[in-house]
């Protein structure tokens, strides 16, 4: 039995190398072990020498390698287990079964949870949240002011006042500027210094419903989404001036760049997507995104040319589109009121932040893994506070952030609104961090 003993020792070495993954899998693993223990405890098992010599050579050879092929180990161990009969040394068999189960469980499929949740309080409603991973800062617009947080501690390190009707923040580190969308009452962009957190100028747009915005490094432009005006205001971040306007055929929501001179923008009322030439600032074409009814959030996988949409409607879904053909290639059910989606190229995971998990009391982030450009598997549903619907990703930590209130008071129904949303208690306004 020396080869068996050697293999078991090598199993332990592998297990030690994967302590972090094992911890993440603990709940499912423990459950599996309980079932195995019950089985082993009721039977007396043994391995014949013939079985050992037949299968153990493959296991031992695989485990001798510096980076063992766990697939071949699992295949041989599974075959061995299938031929087990009553054996007195059940403890060794139990350990082998447990380790095989650990190898069989995909590590990416476990482990997402709420890492930290911090009460910020303060006045003002909210919309988008933005992370600056280089400066380790988080920006949270609150109607008339922007709360600036230390990403590690989630403590407020600055508060930028003097604004009206604000929604989103875009950071341009190379220009040492941040841009905030506002409405006073017409559209205005507030420009602030990233080092001093002081507003340095205002850029009037004259548009209605100055909402979300994003910075595209490929074109070195900030694109401001003016929903009701059905336009995007284009800003040169270095000059802090408007350099153009993009016109659409309907109200719009979030947009995203492919990094190669093309933008994709949600046309919310029609459930369509506008494809924009960032050089000419014109819409090249519009394509449908069914089963998406109303597209809000947008994200992009540049390596595989995939566009992701977070969609609201009677059947809320996440949609995956081939950016080169405009065809929907996958869709997945998500929570209600999704306003955010992000893709993490470092992990291949896709996140949808939703106001309502479906129980009317909690929000949820639905997480999927991109197995291939055309195949997506559910990873986890992490519940948190109701109303947390927008999202920001730190690609370095692979953590996502959202904001909402932990206490939401019920609102009486009216003939005009039979199912009103709860009213958030601003004293419980919080930021939540989800990761592994």
TORRO-311930 format. One record per atom (N, C-alpha, C): residue in one letter; x, y, z. Coordinates in steps of 0.1 Angstrom, whole numbers, plus 5000, padded with zeros to 4 digits. Layout:
N
AXYZ/...
END
This chain:
436
X500849885000/X500050005000/X500950135000/X502250124997/X503050244998/X502650344987/X502250294975/X501850394965/X500550474970/X499650394976/X498450464981/X498850564992/X499650535001/X500150625012/X500750745006/X501650724996/X502350844989/X501250934983/X500350874976/X499350954969/X498451034979/X498150974990/X497351045000/X498151165005/X499451145007/X500351255012/X500351365002/X500451334989/X500451434978/X499151504977/X498051434980/X496751494980/X496751604991/X497351575002/X497351675013/X498151795009/X499251775002/X500051894997/X499251984988/X498551914979/X497651994969/X496652074977/X496052004987/X494952064995/X495552195002/X496752185008/X497352295015/X497552415005/X497952384993/X498152484983/X496852554979/X495752494982/X494452544978/X493552584990/X494252625001/X493452655013/X492452755011/X492752865003/X491852975001/X490652924994/X490852844983/X489652794976/X488852694984/X489552614993/X488852525001/X487952595011/X488452715017/X487652785026/X486352845019/X486552885006/X485452944999/X484352834996/X484852714995/X483852604992/X483352535004/X483652585016/X483452515029/X481952465031/X481052545028/X479652505030/X479252385022/X479452395009/X479052275000/X479952155003/X481252185007/X482152075009/X481752005022/X481452075033/X481052015045/X479751935044/X478851985036/X477551915033/X477851785026/X478751785016/X479151665009/X479851565019/X480751615027/X481451525036/X480451455046/X479451535051/X478451475060/X477851355053/X477451365040/X476851255033/X477751135032/X479051165028/X480051055027/X480250985040/X480351065051/X480651015064/X479550915068/X478350955065/X477150865068/X477250735061/X477650745048/X477850625040/X478950535045/X480150595048/X481250525052/X481050455066/X480250525074/X480050485088/X479150355088/X478450335077/X477450225077/X478050095070/X479250115064/X479750005056/X481249985060/X481649865058/X483049825060/X483649805046/X484649885042/X485149885029/X486649835028/X487049785017/X488449755015/X488749775000/X490049784997/X490549794983/X491449674981/X491149594971/X491949484968/X493249524961/X494249444962/X495549474956/X495449494941/X494549414935/X494349434921/X493849574917/X492849614924/X492349754922/X493349854924/X494149844935/X495149944938/X496149954927/X496749834922/X497749834912/X497249894899/X495949864896/X495349904884/X495150054882/X494750114893/X494350264893/X495450354899/X496150294910/X497050384917/X498250434909/X498650354900/X499750404892/X499450534884/X498250544879/X497850664872/X497750784882/X497250754893/X497150864903/X498450914908/X499350814911/X500650844916/X501450924906/X501450874893/X502250944883/X501751084881/X500451104882/X499951244880/X500351334891/X500351274903/X500651354915/X502151384917/X502951314910/X504451334911/X504751464904/X503951514894/X504251634886/X504151764895/X504851864891/X504851994899/X503552054899/X502852054887/X501452104886/X500551994882/X500051914892/X499251794888/X498051824880/X497851724871/X496551734863/X495451674871/X494651764877/X493651714886/X492551644879/X492451664866/X491351594858/X491651444857/X492951414855/X493351274854/X493251204867/X493651284878/X493551234892/X492151194895/X491251284892/X489851264895/X489351144887/X489751134874/X489251014866/X489650884872/X490950874876/X491450744882/X490850724896/X490650834904/X490150814917/X488650774916/X487950834907/X486550804905/X486350654901/X487150614892/X487150474888/X487450374900/X488350414908/X488750344920/X487550334929/X486850444932/X485750454941/X484650364936/X484450364923/X483350284917/X483450134920/X484750094923/X484949944925/X485149914939/X484950004948/X485149984963/X484149884968/X484649794977/X483849694984/X484149704999/X483449635007/X483649645022/X485049635025/X485549735033/X486949745037/X487049795051/X487949745059/X488049775073/X488649915074/X489649955065/X490350085066/X489450195060/X488250215066/X487350315060/X487850455061/X488750485070/X489150625072/X489950675060/X490850585054/X491550625043/X490650655031/X489650565029/X488650575018/X487950715020/X487550735032/X486750865035/X487550985031/X488850985034/X489651105031/X489851115016/X489951005009/X490151004994/X488851054988/X487651014992/X486351054987/X486251204989/X486651255001/X486551395004/X487351484995/X488651434993/X489551514984/X489051514970/X488551404965/X487951394952/X486851494950/X485951504960/X484851594960/X485351744959/X486451764966/X487051904966/X487651934952/X488251834946/X488751854932/X487651874922/X486551814924/X485451814915/X484751944915/X484752024926/X483952144928/X484752264922/X484152334912/X484852444906/X484952564916/X486252614918/X486452714928/X485752844924/X485552874911/X485053004908/X483553014911/X482952894914/X481452894916/X481052924930/X482052944939/X481752964953/X482453084958/X482053134969/X482853234976/X482353374976/X481553424966/X481053564966/X480153584978/X480453694985/X479553734997/X479753885000/X478953935009/X479154075013/X480354085022/X481354155017/X482654165025/X482454275035/X481854385032/X481754495041/X480554585037/X479854635047/X478754725045/X478954835056/X478954965051/X479255075059/X478155185058/X477655225069/X476655335069/X477255465067/X476855545057/X477355675054/X476455785058/X475155755058/X474155865062/X474255975053/X473956095058/X474056215049/X472756245042/X472656365036/X471456405029/X471556385014/X470456365008/X470356354993/X470156214988/X469456204977/X469256074971/X470556044963/X470555924956/X471755874950/X471355814937/X472455784929/X472255724916/X473455634914/X474455684906/X475655604903/X476655604914/X477655504913/X478755504922/X479955474913/X481155544916/X482355534908/X483555494917/X484355404912/X485655364918/X486855414910/X487755474917/X489055514911/X490055414917/X490355304910/X491255194916/X492655244919/X493155334911/X494555384913/X494655464925/X493755554928/X493755644940/X493055584952/X492455464950/X491755394961/X490655484967/X489855544957/X488755634961/X487455584955/X486355614962/X485055584958/X484255714958/X483555744947/X482755864946/X481255834946/X480555904955/X479055874956/X478356004955/X477656034944/X476856164942/X475656154951/X475256264958/X474156264967/X473256394964/X472856414952/X471956514949/X472556654948/X473156704959/X473856834959/X475256834962/X475756714965/X477156704969/X477656564966/X479056544966/X479656414963/X480456374975/X480056254980/X480856194991/X482056124985/X483256144990/X484456084986/X484955984997/X485055864994/X485455765004/X486855705001/X487455665012/X488655575011/X488155435009/X488655374998/X488155244994/X488355135004/X489455145011/X489855035020/X488955045033/X488855165039/X488155185051/X486655215049/X486255265037/X484955315034/X484555435043/X485555505048/X485255625055/X485255745046/X484455845049/X484355965041/X485556055044/X486356075033/X487556155034/X487356295029/X486256325021/X485956455016/X484556455012/X484056585011/X482656605007/X482656724998/X482256704985/X482356814975/X480956874974/X480756994979/X479357064979/X479157154966/X478057224967/X477757324957/X477257284944/X476557174943/X475957114930/X474457104932/X473857074920/X472357054920/X472056944910/X471156854915/X470556754906/X471556654900/X472556614908/X473656534903/X473356384902/X474056314893/X473756174891/X475056084891/X476056124883/X477156034881/X478556114881/X479556034883/X480956094883/X481856004874/X482656074866/X483656014857/X484956074861/X485955984863/X487356024867/X488256014855/X489056124853/X490156124843/X491456154850/X492156054855/X493356084863/X494456164855/X494656134842/X495656204834/X495456354833/X494156394835/X493856534835/X493656594849/X493856504859/X493556534873/X492256604875/X491256544868/X489856604869/X488856494871/X487756534878/X486556454879/X485456534872/X484456464866/X483356534860/X482056474866/X481156564869/X479856524876/X478656574868/X477756494865/X476556534857/X475556594867/X475056714863/X474056784872/X472956844863/X471956894870/X470756964864/X470357084873/X470457204866/X470357324874/X469557434867/X468357424862/X467657294860/X468057224847/X468657304838/X469257244826/X470557174829/X470957094819/X472157014822/X473457094824/X474257054833/X475457114836/X476457014841/X477757024837/X478856934841/X479657014851/X479756954863/X480657014873/X482056954872/X483057034872/X484456984871/X485157004884/X485856904889/X486556914902/X487956864901/X488856914909/X490256874910/X490356744919/X490956644913/X491056514920/X491956524933/X492856614934/X493756624945/X493156704956/X492456824953/X491956914963/X490456884966/X489756804957/X488356784958/X487556914958/X487957014950/X487357144949/X486757154935/X485557204934/X484957234920/X485757354914/X486257334902/X487057434895/X486257504884/X485257444878/X484457504868/X483157434865/X482257494858/X481057434854/X480857444838/X480457344832/X480257334818/X478757324815/X478057424811/X476657414808/X476457344795/X475357254795/X475157174782/X473757224776/X472857284784/X471657324779/X470657204776/X471057084779/X470256964776/X469356924788/X468356844786/X467456794796/X467956654801/X467756634814/X467956504820/X469456464818/X470356544824/X471756514823/X472056404834/X472256284829/X472156164837/X473556094839/X473755984833/X475055904834/X476055964825/X477355914827/X478455954819/X479555854820/X480455854810/X481655764811/X482755824803/X483955784808/X485155834801/X485755714793/X486155744780/X486655644771/X488155684769/X489055604774/X490555634772/X490955624757/X490255544749/X490655524735/X490455654727/X489355724730/X489155854723/X489455974731/X489755954744/X490156054754/X488956154754/X487756104756/X486556194756/X485656144768/X484956234774/X483856204783/X482556214776/X481756114777/X480356114771/X479356124781/X478456224780/X477456254790/X476056214783/X475356134790/X474056084785/X472856184790/X472256244780/X471156334783/X469856264779/X469256194789/X468156094786/X467056154778/X466356254783/X465156314777/X465456394765/X466656454764/X467056524752/X467456434741/X467656304744/X468056214734/X469356244727/X470356294735/X471656334730/X472756284740/X473956284735/X475156274743/X476056394741/X476456454752/X477356574751/X478756514752/X479656554743/X480956504742/X481956614748/X482756574757/X483656674764/X485156634762/X485956724759/X487456704760/X487856734774/X488356624781/X488656634795/X489856724798/X490756734789/X491956824791/X491556974790/X490757004780/X490357144778/X489157174787/X488457074792/X487257084799/X486157174791/X486057134779/X485057204770/X484257104762/X483057144758/X482157064749/X482757064735/X482956944729/X483456944716/X482556874706/X481356844710/X480356784701/X479156724708/X478156684699/X476956634704/X476556514695/X476056404701/X475556294694/X474056284696/X473356274684/X471856274685/X471356134682/X470256094690/X469655964689/X468255974685/X467655854683/X466255854679/X465255824690/X465755834703/X464955804714/X465655834727/X464955834739/X465655854752/X466655744754/X467755784761/X468855684763/X469255664778/X469955564780/X470455534793/X471955504792/X472555404797/X473955384798/X474555354784/X475855394783/X476655364771/X477955314775/X478655254765/X479955194768/X480755194755/X482055194756/X482955194745/X483555054742/X483855024730/X484554894727/X486054914727/X486555044730/X487955064730/X488655084717/X487755074706/X488355084692/X487555194684/X486955284690/X486255394683/X484755374681/X484155274687/X482755254686/X482055254700/X480955324701/X480155324713/X478855254711/X478355194722/X477055124722/X476255194733/X475055234729/X474255314739/X472855254739/X472355234751/X470955184753/X469955284750/X468955254741/X467855334738/X466655274746/X466355334757/X465655264768/X464155234764/X463555324757/X462055304755/X461855194744/X462755184735/X462555084724/X463254954727/X464054944737/X464754824740/X465854794729/X466354894723/X467254884712/X468654934716/X469654914708/X471054964711/X471455044698/X471955164701/X472555244690/X474055224690/X474555194678/X476055184675/X476555314670/X477455374676/X477955514673/X479355514669/X479655594658/X481055614654/X481555734662/X482555704671/X483055804680/X483855914673/X484255884660/X485055984653/X484056094646/X483056044640/X482056134634/X480956174643/X480856114655/X479756144664/X478356124658/X478256014651/X476955984645/X476555834647/X475255814647/X474755674649/X474955604636/X475655494636/X475855414624/X474755314621/X474155264632/X473055174630/X472355144644/X471155094644/X470455054656/X469954914654/X470154834665/X469654694664/X468954654677/X468054554675/X467254514686/X468054424696/X467454414709/X468154344719/X467154244726/X466054204720/X465154114726/X465853994731/X465453944743/X464253974751/X464354094760/X465354174758/X465554304766/X464354394762/X463654434773/X462554534770/X462954674772/X463754704783/X464254834786/X465654824791/X466654864782/X468054844786/X468554964794/X469154934806/X469655044814/X471255034815/X471754934823/X473154924824/X473854864812/X475154894809/X475854844798/X477254814802/X477854704797/X479254674799/X479854604787/X481154584786/X481754534774/X482954444777/X483054324770/X484154234771/X484954264758/X486054344759/X486754384747/X487454264740/X487954164748/X488754054743/X487853964734/X486553954738/X485653864730/X484553934723/X484654074723/X483654154716/X482254114720/X481954124733/X480654094738/X480054214745/X478854254742/X478154364749/X477154304759/X477154354771/X476254304781/X475254424785/X473954384786/X472954484790/X472154434802/X471854524811/X471054504823/X469654554819/X468654474819/X467354514813/X466254504823/X465354604824/X464154604832/X462954574823/X461854544830/X460654514823/X459854414830/X458754364824/X457954254829/X458754134832/X459754104824/X460653994826/X462154044826/X462654084838/X463954144838/X465054034834/X465954074825/X466953984820/X468254054819/X469353974819/X470654014814/X470853964800/X471354044791/X471454004777/X472954014772/X473353914764/X474653914758/X474553934743/X475254024738/X475154054723/X476554044717/X476553984705/X477853984697/X477954114691/X478954194695/X479054334691/X479354344676/X479854244669/X480154254655/X478954224646/X478054144652/X476854104644/X475554174649/X475554224661/X474354284667/X473354174671/X473754054672/X472753944675/X472853904690/X471753884696/X471653834710/X472053694710/X473053654718/X473553514718/X473253444731/X472853524742/X472453464754/X471653564763/X470853504771/X470153594781/X469953514794/X469753584805/X469653514818/X468753594827/X467853524834/X466953594844/X467753664854/X467353784858/X468053864869/X466953924878/X467353994888/X466454054897/X465754174891/X464854234898/X464054354892/X464754484895/X464554574886/X465154714887/X466654714886/X467154634877/X468654644875/X469054764868/X470054834873/X470554964867/X471954954864/X472554844868/X474054824866/X474454694862/X475554684854/X476154564850/X477654594847/X478554494851/X479954514849/X480554374846/X481554374838/X482354254835/X483754264840/X484254164846/X485554164852/X486454074843/X487254134834/X488154054825/X489153964833/X489454004845/X490453924853/X489853794858/X488553784859/X487953664864/X487053594854/X486553674845/X485553624835/X484153624841/X483953704852/X482653704859/X481953824855/X480553814855/X479653914850/X478653944862/X478454074865/X477654114877/X476554204873/X475354164877/X474154254875/X473654294889/X473554424892/X473054474904/X471554514903/X470754464912/X469254474910/X468654534923/X467754624921/X467054684932/X466254584941/X465654484934/X464754394941/X465154244937/X465454164947/X465854024945/X464653944941/X463454004943/X462153924940/X461353904953/X461853934964/X461053924977/X460554054982/X460854164974/X460354294978/X461054354991/X462054284996/X462654335008/X464254345007/X464754284997/X466254284995/X466654314981/X467854364979/X468454374966/X469254254964/X469854244952/X470654134949/X471654164937/X472854104938/X473754104926/X473753964921/X473353944909/X473353814902/X474653804895/X475453694897/X476753684892/X476853554883/X477353574871/X477553474861/X478953464857/X479353344852/X480753324847/X480653304832/X481653374825/X481753354810/X482553224808/X481853114806/X482552994803/X483252994789/X482553064780/X483053084766/X482253214762/X482653274751/X481953394747/X480453384745/X480053254743/X478653234740/X477953154751/X478653124762/X478053044773/X478353104786/X477253114795/X477353184807/X476653094818/X477353074829/X476852994840/X476653074853/X475553054859/X475253114872/X476253084882/X476853184889/X477853164899/X477253174913/X476553294915/X475953324928/X474953424927/X474053434937/X473153544940/X473453594954/X473953714955/X474353774968/X473353874971/X472553854981/X471553944986/X472154054995/X471654174994/X472054285003/X470854375004/X471054505007/X469954595010/X469154624998/X467854645000/X466954674990/X467354814983/X467154824970/X467354944963/X468754964958/X469754884962/X471154904956/X471154844942/X471154934932/X470954894918/X472054934909/X472955024912/X474055064903/X475354994908/X476355004900/X477554924903/X478854994899/X479954954906/X481254994902/X482254884906/X483154854897/X484154744899/X485554804901/X486254744910/X487654764912/X488354644905/X488854654893/X489454544886/X490754484893/X491254554902/X492454504909/X492054404921/X491054444928/X490654354939/X489554254935/X488954284923/X487754204918/X486554214927/X486454334934/X485254354942/X484354454935/X483054444938/X482154544933/X481454614944/X481054734941/X480354824951/X479054874946/X478154884956/X476754944953/X476355024965/X475355104963/X474855194974/X473355184975/X472855204988/X471455194990/X471155225005/X469955205009/X469555225023/X469155095029/X469655075041/X469354945048/X467854945054/X467255065055/X465955065060/X465055145050/X464055085046/X463155135036/X461655125041/X461055245043/X459655245049/X458655225038/X457555145042/X456555125032/X455755245028/X455255255016/X454555365011/X453155315007/X452055395011/X450755355009/X450455354994/X449755254989/X449355254975/X448255354971/X448255394959/X447255494954/X446655434941/X445555494937/X444955444924/X445955454912/X446755564913/X447755584903/X448955494904/X449355454916/X450455374918/X450155264929/X449755144924/X449255044932/X450354964939/X451554984934/X452754904940/X453955004941/X453855104950/X454855194952/X456155144958/X457255194954/X458555154960/X458555204975/X459255124983/X459455174997/X460255304997/X460155385008/X460855515009/X462055495017/X463255525012/X464555495019/X464655595031/X465155535042/X465555615053/X466955655051/X467255785049/X468555835045/X469555825056/X469055815068/X470055795079/X470755655079/X470155565071/X470755435069/X471355415056/X471555525048/X472255515035/X473655445037/X473955345029/X475155265031/X475855235018/X477055195019/X477755135007/X478054995010/X477954905000/X478154765002/X479254714993/X480054624997/X481154574990/X481054424989/X481054364976/X480854224974/X482154164967/X482554054972/X483753994966/X483953854972/X485153804970/X485553674976/X486453684987/
END
